[in-house]
Amino acid sequence: MATTQTPSLSFRKLLPIDKHPAYKNPSFNPDKVTTIRKGHVRFPGFGAFPIDVVFEQDRAIKLRDGVKIYTDVFHPVDKKVPAVLLWSPYGKGANESGPLNLNSMGPYRIGISYQRLSGYETFEGLNPAEWAQRGYAIVDVNARGVGHSEGNIHFWGPQEAEDVYDTIEWAIKQPWCDGSVVMAGNSWLAISAWNAASRFQHPALKAIAPWEGLTDVYKDQAVRGGRPAPPMFNQMIMGSFAGTYAETTCLFVI
């Protein structure tokens, strides 16, 4: 595939998540459901859960081409609420803490204290403890090719938008969802929201909240100001990916 269709790109197999040296205690618990009780503190110094929250781990979502991806879900007890979809290849926050995190990606945790978070949030996503209290469900997805999700990672584009559409369709059929979905988050999470909302208008997607991202990969990242960007940042991001099935590719022409 790489040599015949895209000869200027290199493809490589990802390390499985349990073999990647930077992932801490990854686990896979399909359809495990527990309740995180009010007052629970995951790690010393982190914030406590302000309400009881149902935690559904590794729920399978079957996409239209038969590929299965997996998501964690946090939602209030015995309520139908809107879903906030967090879409990225970073690994789910609850059990797949990888090399991209606030401690490694900026000085002084980018100004965000441990107390503001619960330790269950995905990188650049929302804190499920806070947003469950606000009356939302957090749907924290491992995108295609990430972790135990099947297939190959896709950098935005129509395939990822199609996968987001199918995930929204799955979410609104869940007993905890009131039929409304929003997308939110920073960086990749923002880009995937713009990408999905601009390509396919799912009627249940009511809003997107892209905090910071890009809409033109060429101008905003690859060739800023007309000069090719050094590949270190992209290599760092791709080096953080882990997946049981996936291949990934270099973003730059060789």
Secondary structure, 3 states (H helix, E strand, C coil): CCCCCCCCCCEEECCCCCCCCCCECCCCCCCEEEEECCCCCCCCCCCCCCCCEEEEEEEEEECCCCCEEEEEEEEECCCCEEEEEEEECCCCCCCCECCCCHHHHCHHHHHCCHHHCCCCCCCCCCCHHHHHHCCCEEEEEECCCCECCCCCCCCCHHHHHHHHHHHHHHHCCCCCEEEEEEEEEECHHHHHHHHHHHHCCCCCEEEEEEEECCCCHHHHHHCHHHCCCCCHHHHHHHHCCCECCCEEECCCCC
